[in-house]
Amino acid sequence: MKKVFGIPMEKKKELTALLEADPYEKGSFAMMGYKLKDGNQVGGDEKVIYLYISGDDEKVGAAGEKLKELRVDVPAELEEKIIGIIAEEEDKAASGMGDIFG
């Protein structure tokens, strides 16, 4: 499952604390992996940070619960767009590594 959560810029400090908390704990954001995008990078609200995570439904659901007090709704079309942007970036990175080691 891939999910994008919106976090208002004014809550960036709280978000950072959550993302960096207990990095070796099972189910932590660090163990799951995540990507952050500013709104202006993805055509979204410039006052929002978009947090992308992927994993099984249980882990993504648990992440959503941890973010419950911080998050705002992300329109479905924007979520799909952000997921597409990140997939494209990952493909380019993988391709670049193939060029280096291929």
Order of alpha helices (4+ residues) and beta strands (2+ residues): beta-alpha-alpha-beta-alpha-beta-alpha-alpha
